[in-house]
Amino acid sequence: MKIIDTYDSIYSSYKHNVFDIDLWEKYADEIPSELKNKIKKDSKRNDFEKRALPVLNSLIKNREAAKN
């Protein structure tokens, strides 16, 4: 298993502190395609707007706390 640390890079997926799926696509192009495709497939099984988006937007608002 190869571990790729993209933690700091995830913030490139935000525009004006709001998660932007198009920017995430560009970010995800930097990770292995299998993982990108799995994430996209998994997100279709869930309500992205209600379940994932609030968590993603919380991440940027709590960026400093998340680093610790």
N, C-alpha and C positions, 0 to 999 in steps of 0.2 A: 504494500500500500504506500502510495506517495502522498504525503501531506503538503498541501500548498496553503500558505498563510496569506489570505486575501482580506483579512479583517479590516485593515485601514482602507483598502480599495473600495469597499462597499459604499463608502460615503460619496463616491462619484455617481451613485445611483439616485442622488437627491438634487432637486432644483428648488431653490428658495425654501430649504428645509422640509420639502415634501417629496416622498418617494415617487420616482418617475419610471414607469415600466420600460420605456424606450431607452433611458439611460442605463437601466439594469441590464438590458439586452447587450449593450456595449460592454459593460462590466463582465457579464457572464461569458462573453466571447473569450475572455482571458482564462477561464477555468476549463477543465476538460469537458468536451461536448457531452459525454455521457451524463455528467452531473447536471449540466445545464438542462438537458432534456428531461432528466428525472425530476428536477425541481418544477419545470413547467408542467409535466404530467401530473405530479402530485398536487400542484396548485389548482388544477382543473377539478379535482375531486373535492375540493373545499371551497367555501365561500371566501374568495380572496379579499373582497371589499370589507367583509365583516370580521374575518378572522386574522388574516395576515397583514393587511394594510395598516391597521392600528398599531400592531407590534413594530412594523418597519418604521412608521412615523415616530413612534416612541423612541426608537433607537437613536435617531438623529437629535431628538430633543434632550436625550440623556447621554449624549456622546461622552462626556467626561466621566460620568459615573460608570459607563460601560467599559472604559479602559482599565478600570481597577478590578 
